[in-house]
């Protein structure tokens, strides 16, 4: 009963905040961080919700050309261009990973901070370097690869390695929906709708179960070959299944189990586990909103989450955080 009452109180706070921001935006929000969301898919919608619940942030609007003229749940406009939203300090890029580098560079060059959840692990060092150069040149800052993996899981892996410098860490995803993989499948010609589910095999190995609806005239074998050749899938066991309706199998839940066994100094047999079951887009969005707070506290440049003090992701002062958490 206590849990339920707490949740009701939390939801009530968020609902009241939505009403306040909708009715008093521009006056009550003068001392808040002005943030916009670029993209209004699964993550974009959750980012709007998370911003409205943040005590120190105000939603300026959403950029999504295909939905321009509509309004978000917070009453703010959906526009075709960021130029229509004056005063934005930071932008949450809730777009497919492959569009992030170019879009982030464009906004950084204009002096606007960006945060993103770029999730193509092999390309992160390259994107990090490119955005770092643009951000430094324009005197602004960016946080890249700021989802839960890469992102908050990266921070956990960093701490586990500090705790046991010698050893191996296994990251086991799922079972659940991978948004990056799902978006990659949807971009393939002939795919009407798709869902990619990650199944953990163990020791960091995974199976990809892909469910697709096809456009008329396309053969499953041909589409499956393109999916398996994509870099998102090329390194894992992948099975592509034809379904009548992706909505019938859709589930945005996901999770991770991080395991490390190693040595602290000369003492071996140190075993650590970190496990979570989550709503994928909601957690990604929450971390992006926390990264908005963090990015405005950094000097010019591009950062991943492991480079930023954890306290910078929290609202309030460092002193309050130290008193509460240490």
ABEGO torsion letter per residue (X at the ends): XAAAAAAAAAAAAAAAAAAAAAAABGAAAAABBBBBBBEABAAAAAAAAAAAABAABBBAEBBBAAABGBBBAAGBBBBABAAABBGBABBBBBBBAAAAAAAAAAAAAAGBBBBBABABAAAAAAAAAAAAAAAAAAGBBBBBGBBAOBEAAAAAAAAAAAABABEBBBBBBOBEBBAAAAAAAAABBGBABBBBBBBBAEGGBBBBBBBBBBBBGBBAAAAAAAAAABAAAAABBBBBBBBABAAAABBABBBBBBBBBBBBEABBGBBBBBBBBBBAAAAAAAAAAAAAAAAAABBBEBBBAAABBAAAABBEBAAAAAAAAX
